[in-house]
Amino acid sequence: MPALSKQQQKLFGLALAVKRGDVPKSDVSDEIKDIVKKMSEKDIEKFASTKHKGLPSKVEMEMESLINKIEEKWSDKYKRSIDCNNPKGFSQRAHCQGKKKRK
């Protein structure tokens, strides 16, 4: 998914630099730290690689709603349906191990 504005592209460019370790996390805002934490490097790169030509300077849009569209989460109903005595696949096994660590 490409960036919708020049500002958004710049924001994701900075997030990509933080994700790769070129910029220290202490030098950026909480919004960028949140993007780095929630999104994969590949997804951030898609936004950061958008060309500026033809993009507006700024688009009024909440970043959180945009990030939530990209971020794939398991629903609470699905999490409750996982049988930790017999997990199916790596992801469910990892979920159950994380659940045990939290207890």
C-alpha positions as CSV (number, residue, x, y, z in Angstrom):
1,M,0.0,0.0,0.0
2,P,1.6,3.3,-1.0
3,A,1.7,6.4,1.2
4,L,-1.1,8.9,0.7
5,S,0.9,12.0,1.2
6,K,4.5,13.3,1.3
7,Q,4.3,13.7,5.0
8,Q,3.2,10.1,5.5
9,Q,6.1,8.9,3.2
10,K,8.6,10.9,5.3
11,L,7.2,9.5,8.5
12,F,7.5,5.9,7.3
13,G,11.0,6.6,5.9
14,L,12.0,7.6,9.4
15,A,10.3,4.6,10.9
16,L,12.2,2.4,8.4
17,A,15.5,3.9,9.5
18,V,14.6,3.2,13.1
19,K,13.6,-0.4,12.3
20,R,16.9,-1.0,10.5
21,G,18.9,0.6,13.4
22,D,20.2,3.6,11.5
23,V,18.4,6.0,13.8
24,P,18.2,5.4,17.6
25,K,14.8,5.0,19.1
26,S,15.5,7.6,21.7
27,D,15.6,10.3,18.9
28,V,12.1,9.7,17.6
29,S,8.5,10.3,18.8
30,D,6.2,7.8,20.4
31,E,4.2,7.6,17.2
32,I,7.2,6.4,15.2
33,K,8.1,3.9,18.0
34,D,4.5,2.6,17.8
35,I,4.8,2.1,14.0
36,V,8.1,0.3,14.3
37,K,6.6,-2.0,17.0
38,K,3.4,-2.9,15.2
39,M,4.5,-3.2,11.6
40,S,6.9,-5.4,9.7
41,E,9.9,-3.9,7.9
42,K,8.4,-5.0,4.6
43,D,5.1,-3.1,5.2
44,I,7.0,0.0,6.4
45,E,9.2,-0.2,3.3
46,K,6.1,-0.2,1.0
47,F,5.0,3.1,2.5
48,A,8.5,4.6,2.6
49,S,9.3,3.7,-1.0
50,T,6.4,5.8,-2.5
51,K,7.4,8.4,-4.9
52,H,6.6,12.0,-4.1
53,K,5.4,13.0,-7.6
54,G,1.7,13.6,-7.6
55,L,1.2,13.3,-3.9
56,P,-0.4,16.0,-1.8
57,S,1.7,17.5,1.0
58,K,-0.6,16.4,3.7
59,V,-3.7,14.2,4.0
60,E,-5.9,14.4,7.1
61,M,-6.0,10.8,8.3
62,E,-5.3,9.2,11.6
63,M,-2.2,7.0,11.5
64,E,-3.7,4.5,14.0
65,S,-6.6,3.6,11.7
66,L,-4.2,3.1,8.8
67,I,-1.8,0.9,10.9
68,N,-4.7,-1.1,12.2
69,K,-5.8,-1.9,8.6
70,I,-2.4,-3.4,7.9
71,E,-1.8,-5.1,11.2
72,E,-3.3,-8.5,11.3
73,K,-4.5,-9.6,14.7
74,W,-6.2,-12.7,15.9
75,S,-9.6,-12.0,17.3
76,D,-10.3,-12.7,21.0
77,K,-12.8,-15.4,19.9
78,Y,-10.1,-17.2,17.9
79,K,-7.6,-17.0,20.7
80,R,-10.0,-18.5,23.1
81,S,-10.8,-21.4,20.7
82,I,-7.1,-22.5,20.5
83,D,-6.6,-25.8,22.4
84,C,-3.1,-25.4,24.1
85,N,-3.1,-29.2,24.8
86,N,-3.1,-29.8,21.1
87,P,-2.0,-26.7,19.2
88,K,-2.2,-26.8,15.4
89,G,0.9,-25.4,13.7
90,F,3.8,-23.2,14.8
91,S,1.7,-20.0,15.4
92,Q,-0.7,-21.7,17.8
93,R,2.3,-23.4,19.6
94,A,4.0,-20.0,20.0
95,H,0.8,-18.4,21.3
96,C,0.4,-21.2,23.9
97,Q,4.0,-20.8,25.0
98,G,3.6,-17.1,25.4
99,K,0.5,-17.7,27.4
100,K,2.3,-20.0,29.8
101,K,5.1,-17.5,30.3
102,R,2.6,-14.8,31.3
103,K,1.1,-16.9,34.0
